[in-house]
């Protein structure tokens, strides 16, 4: 059975996450939230949330089956979204709520910046470039790419989120998120310098303060 991305796009629209609505940025934020929903569902449940193809475009990952109707038939698309009764499984709702909590307050440009750090987007976008143009038919991102390149990093972000208020703050340095407990870790110039020089393979880490060893990054 084909799993469409539409119900999940409708859910984000009904919860006012396509902001500012009926704009390029609103559409871009919707695309990125759907993209991160796919990643989170893969990380948590080891299966895709939807089967619609994800493409690597200039501003990040895009689900064309949602982007195009939102862009070219906005009024009718949003009316359908707001009027639809959306039936979600407990796993699907958990994924969307997790994405809402972790990524929902970020702007379209912030989400795009994070997306541009992903190997899968870079591989597919580079593959699509030829003769000064980007060819859509070559810009697809496969589930295997996401599993290989992004899922482990997303799992780290989810772990930090699920730790709850203990790690309620984060710094973003060189495209990496560093979560920390503000009651235990003080952000100083020396710490920021350390994070700037940190070279790890993942996109999210947790900062701990150890009395004997000093700052630990996991």
C-alpha positions as CSV (number, residue, x, y, z in Angstrom):
1,X,0.0,0.0,0.0
2,X,1.4,3.4,-1.1
3,X,2.0,5.7,1.8
4,X,1.4,9.3,0.7
5,X,3.1,12.4,2.3
6,X,-0.1,14.4,2.0
7,X,-1.7,13.5,5.4
8,X,1.5,14.6,7.1
9,X,1.7,17.8,5.2
10,X,-1.9,18.5,6.1
11,X,-1.1,17.8,9.8
12,X,1.7,20.5,9.7
13,X,-0.6,22.9,7.9
14,X,-3.4,22.4,10.5
15,X,-0.9,23.1,13.2
16,X,0.3,26.3,11.5
17,X,3.8,25.2,10.7
18,X,3.8,26.4,7.1
19,X,4.8,29.9,8.3
20,X,4.6,32.4,6.9
21,X,1.7,30.8,5.0
22,X,1.4,31.1,1.2
23,X,5.0,32.2,0.8
24,X,8.2,30.6,-0.5
25,X,9.5,30.3,3.1
26,X,6.3,28.8,4.2
27,X,6.5,26.1,1.6
28,X,10.2,25.6,2.3
29,X,9.5,25.1,6.0
30,X,6.8,22.6,5.2
31,X,9.2,20.7,2.9
32,X,11.9,20.5,5.6
33,X,9.5,19.4,8.3
34,X,8.3,16.6,6.0
35,X,11.9,15.7,5.2
36,X,12.9,15.5,8.9
37,X,9.7,13.5,9.6
38,X,11.0,10.9,7.2
39,X,14.3,10.8,8.9
40,X,12.9,10.6,12.4
41,X,10.5,7.8,11.4
42,X,13.4,5.9,9.9
43,X,15.4,6.4,13.0
44,X,12.7,5.4,15.5
45,X,10.7,2.8,13.6
46,X,13.1,1.6,10.9
47,X,10.7,2.2,8.1
48,X,9.8,5.2,5.8
49,X,6.9,7.4,6.9
50,X,5.9,8.0,3.3
51,X,6.8,6.7,-0.2
52,X,6.8,10.0,-2.1
53,X,10.1,10.7,-3.7
54,X,12.4,13.2,-2.0
55,X,14.5,15.4,-4.3
56,X,17.6,17.4,-3.6
57,X,17.0,21.0,-4.8
58,X,19.1,24.1,-4.3
59,X,17.4,25.1,-1.0
60,X,17.4,21.5,0.4
61,X,15.3,18.4,0.3
62,X,11.9,18.7,-1.4
63,X,8.8,16.4,-1.7
64,X,7.4,17.5,-5.1
65,X,4.0,16.0,-4.6
66,X,3.5,18.5,-1.8
67,X,5.6,21.4,-3.0
68,X,3.8,21.8,-6.3
69,X,0.2,21.9,-5.2
70,X,1.1,24.2,-2.3
71,X,2.9,26.5,-4.7
72,X,0.5,26.4,-7.7
73,X,-2.9,25.7,-6.1
74,X,-2.4,27.1,-2.6
75,X,-6.0,28.1,-1.7
76,X,-7.5,24.7,-2.6
77,X,-4.6,22.8,-1.1
78,X,-4.8,24.6,2.3
79,X,-8.6,24.3,2.3
80,X,-8.3,20.6,1.9
81,X,-5.7,20.4,4.6
82,X,-7.8,22.4,7.1
83,X,-11.0,20.4,6.4
84,X,-9.4,16.9,6.3
85,X,-9.9,14.5,9.3
86,X,-6.4,13.0,9.5
87,X,-6.2,9.5,10.8
88,X,-2.7,8.7,12.1
89,X,-1.2,5.7,13.8
90,X,0.3,6.2,17.2
91,X,3.8,5.8,15.6
92,X,3.1,8.4,12.9
93,X,1.7,10.9,15.5
94,X,4.8,10.3,17.7
95,X,7.1,11.0,14.7
96,X,5.2,14.3,13.8
97,X,5.2,15.5,17.4
98,X,8.9,14.7,17.8
99,X,9.6,16.7,14.7
100,X,7.4,19.5,16.0
101,X,9.3,19.7,19.3
102,X,12.8,19.5,17.8
103,X,12.4,21.4,14.6
104,X,9.1,23.2,14.6
105,X,10.3,26.5,16.0
106,X,13.2,26.9,13.6
107,X,12.8,29.1,10.5
108,X,12.8,27.8,6.9
109,X,16.3,29.1,6.4
110,X,17.6,27.5,9.6
111,X,16.1,24.2,8.6
112,X,17.6,24.6,5.1
113,X,21.0,25.2,6.6
114,X,20.8,22.0,8.7
115,X,19.6,20.1,5.6
116,X,22.6,21.4,3.6
117,X,24.9,19.6,6.0
118,X,23.4,16.3,5.1
119,X,25.5,14.0,2.9
120,X,22.4,12.6,1.1
121,X,21.3,16.0,-0.1
122,X,24.8,16.9,-1.2
123,X,25.3,13.6,-3.1
124,X,22.0,13.8,-4.9
125,X,22.2,17.6,-5.7
126,X,25.8,17.2,-7.1
127,X,24.6,14.2,-9.2
128,X,21.8,16.3,-10.7
129,X,24.1,19.1,-11.9
130,X,25.0,18.9,-15.6
131,X,25.7,21.6,-18.2
132,X,25.0,24.4,-15.8
133,X,21.5,23.0,-14.9
134,X,20.1,20.8,-12.2
135,X,18.2,17.9,-13.7
136,X,15.3,16.8,-11.5
137,X,15.3,13.2,-12.7
138,X,18.8,12.8,-11.3
139,X,18.1,14.6,-8.0
140,X,16.2,11.9,-6.1
141,X,17.3,10.9,-2.6
142,X,16.9,7.2,-1.8
143,X,15.9,5.6,1.5
144,X,19.1,3.7,1.4
145,X,21.0,7.0,1.3
146,X,19.1,8.3,4.3
147,X,19.8,5.1,6.2
148,X,23.5,5.1,5.4
149,X,24.2,8.9,5.8
150,X,21.7,10.5,8.2
151,X,19.8,8.1,10.5
152,X,22.6,7.7,13.1
153,X,22.9,11.5,13.5
154,X,19.1,11.9,13.8
155,X,19.1,9.2,16.5
156,X,21.6,11.3,18.5
157,X,19.3,14.3,18.2
158,X,16.3,12.3,19.3
159,X,18.2,10.9,22.3
160,X,19.1,14.4,23.3
161,X,15.5,15.5,22.9
162,X,14.1,12.5,24.8
163,X,16.5,13.3,27.7
164,X,14.0,16.1,28.4
165,X,14.8,19.2,30.3
166,X,18.1,17.9,31.5
167,X,19.6,19.0,28.1
168,X,17.2,21.8,27.3
169,X,19.6,24.1,25.5
170,X,21.8,23.8,22.5
171,X,24.5,25.6,20.6
172,X,24.9,25.3,16.9
173,X,28.5,25.5,15.8
174,X,29.8,24.6,12.3
175,X,26.5,23.0,11.4
176,X,26.6,20.7,14.5
177,X,24.2,20.9,17.5
178,X,25.6,20.6,21.0
179,X,23.0,20.0,23.6
180,X,23.7,20.8,27.3
181,X,22.2,21.3,30.7
182,X,22.3,25.0,31.5
183,X,22.4,24.3,35.2
184,X,25.7,22.3,34.8
185,X,27.5,23.8,31.8
186,X,28.4,27.5,31.4
187,X,28.9,28.7,27.9
188,X,32.3,30.5,27.8
189,X,34.6,31.8,25.0
190,X,36.9,28.8,25.7
191,X,34.1,26.3,25.3
192,X,32.9,27.9,22.0
193,X,36.5,27.8,20.7
194,X,36.7,24.1,21.7
195,X,33.4,23.4,19.8
196,X,34.7,25.3,16.8
197,X,37.7,23.0,16.6
198,X,35.7,19.9,17.3
199,X,35.7,17.5,14.3
200,X,33.2,14.7,14.7
201,X,31.1,12.8,12.1
202,X,27.7,13.4,13.5
203,X,25.4,16.4,13.4
204,X,24.4,16.4,17.1
205,X,26.2,15.9,20.4
206,X,25.7,16.3,24.1
207,X,28.1,18.3,26.3
208,X,28.7,17.0,29.9
209,X,30.7,18.6,32.6
210,X,33.0,16.2,34.6
211,X,34.7,17.5,37.6
212,X,37.9,15.5,37.0
213,X,38.1,15.4,33.2
214,X,36.4,18.8,32.4
215,X,34.2,19.0,29.3
216,X,33.1,15.8,27.7
217,X,31.4,15.6,24.3
218,X,29.3,12.6,23.3
